Amino acid sequence: MSRMPARPVLQPELFAYSFPLRVYYENTDAGGVVYHAEYLKFLERARTEWLRHLGFDHPALARSHRVSRVVTALAIDFVKPARLDDAIAVGVHLESLGKARCVFAQEIRREDEVLVRARVTVACVAADGMKPAEIPEPLRRKMEAAI
């Protein structure tokens, strides 16, 4: 059985964040293989925890800065399947940062095997109208340090 880190791991030299997960029965189809839509949940969970690692969370951004974050584009390659009870790690790497949007390169791995590669574009929007909004300055500073 593979070992999984107990906590998320930040590799400072790359500023790449890795969030550990276990594949549960609820994530799989009748054959014990992870259902394709579940990978999107895994990717989202890792980006949310990456944001929390930077010292921010979605409710606080909405409350303090009146913004939300939404996925505007997603490209995903399913390389190999994850299976029931696999210990996997979901990587998050900030690839680029604009005024209102950013692009993440993400991977889902089982030890050294790449299972999924994704490129996810996330935009900042005004919480009250869903119109594009600038990324709040305190968050932007933290994100710039991650590139």
C-alpha positions in Angstrom: 0.0 0.0 0.0 1.3 3.5 -0.9 2.2 6.0 1.8 0.4 9.3 1.8 1.6 12.4 3.6 -0.6 13.3 6.5 -0.7 17.0 5.6 -0.5 19.1 2.4 3.1 19.6 1.2 4.6 22.9 0.0 7.8 22.5 -2.0 9.4 26.0 -1.5 11.8 25.8 -4.4 9.0 25.4 -6.8 6.1 26.8 -4.7 4.2 23.8 -5.8 1.4 22.7 -3.5 0.4 19.0 -3.1 -2.8 18.0 -1.4 -3.2 14.3 -0.4 -6.5 12.5 -0.9 -7.8 8.9 -0.7 -10.2 7.5 -3.3 -13.4 6.4 -1.6 -16.2 4.2 -2.9 -18.4 7.3 -3.5 -15.8 8.5 -6.1 -15.9 5.4 -8.2 -18.1 3.6 -10.7 -19.3 0.0 -10.5 -15.8 -1.2 -11.5 -13.9 0.6 -8.8 -12.5 3.2 -11.2 -12.7 6.9 -10.4 -15.6 8.5 -12.3 -14.4 11.3 -14.6 -16.3 14.1 -12.9 -14.8 13.3 -9.5 -11.4 14.5 -10.8 -12.9 18.0 -11.1 -13.8 17.9 -7.4 -10.3 16.7 -6.5 -8.8 19.6 -8.5 -11.2 22.1 -6.9 -10.5 20.9 -3.4 -6.7 21.2 -3.9 -7.1 24.8 -5.3 -9.3 25.7 -2.3 -6.7 24.3 0.2 -3.9 26.1 -1.7 -5.8 29.3 -1.2 -6.3 28.5 2.5 -2.5 27.8 2.7 -1.9 31.4 1.4 -4.1 32.6 4.3 -7.4 33.2 2.4 -10.7 31.4 2.1 -13.8 31.8 -0.1 -16.1 33.1 2.6 -13.6 35.7 3.8 -12.9 36.9 0.3 -16.7 37.4 -0.3 -17.1 39.1 3.1 -14.1 41.4 3.1 -13.5 42.0 -0.6 -16.9 41.3 -2.1 -15.5 38.9 -4.7 -15.8 35.3 -5.6 -13.7 33.0 -7.8 -15.2 31.1 -10.8 -13.7 28.6 -13.2 -13.9 30.0 -16.7 -11.9 27.4 -18.7 -10.7 23.9 -18.1 -8.5 21.6 -20.2 -8.0 18.1 -18.8 -6.1 15.0 -19.9 -7.0 11.7 -18.3 -3.7 9.7 -18.5 -4.4 6.7 -16.2 -7.2 5.8 -13.9 -7.3 6.1 -10.2 -9.0 3.3 -8.3 -10.8 2.6 -5.1 -8.6 3.2 -2.0 -5.7 4.7 -4.0 -3.7 7.3 -2.1 -3.3 10.2 -4.5 -1.9 13.7 -4.4 -3.4 16.7 -6.2 -0.8 19.3 -7.2 -1.4 23.0 -7.7 1.0 25.3 -9.5 0.1 28.9 -10.3 1.1 29.3 -14.0 0.1 32.8 -14.7 -1.6 35.8 -13.0 -3.5 38.6 -14.6 -5.6 41.5 -13.1 -8.8 39.4 -12.8 -7.8 35.9 -13.7 -5.1 33.3 -13.1 -4.2 30.0 -14.7 -3.3 26.9 -12.7 -1.4 23.8 -13.9 -2.5 20.9 -11.9 -1.7 17.2 -11.7 -3.2 14.3 -9.9 -0.6 11.6 -9.1 -0.4 8.2 -7.5 3.2 8.2 -6.2 5.3 8.9 -9.3 2.6 8.1 -11.8 0.7 11.0 -13.4 -3.0 10.2 -13.6 -4.5 13.5 -14.7 -3.1 16.8 -16.1 -5.3 19.9 -16.1 -5.0 23.5 -16.9 -7.6 25.6 -15.1 -8.4 29.3 -15.6 -10.1 31.0 -12.6 -11.5 34.5 -12.7 -12.3 36.9 -9.9 -15.8 38.3 -10.1 -17.9 40.7 -8.0 -20.0 38.8 -5.6 -23.1 40.8 -6.2 -23.1 40.8 -10.0 -20.7 38.2 -11.3 -18.9 40.8 -13.4 -15.1 40.6 -13.7 -13.3 42.1 -10.7 -9.6 42.7 -9.9 -8.0 40.1 -7.6 -7.8 41.8 -4.1 -4.3 43.3 -3.5 -3.5 41.2 -0.4 -4.3 38.0 -2.3 -2.5 39.2 -5.4 0.7 39.8 -3.4 0.7 36.2 -2.0 -0.1 34.8 -5.5 2.7 36.8 -7.1 5.1 35.2 -4.6 3.9 31.8 -5.8 4.9 32.3 -9.5 
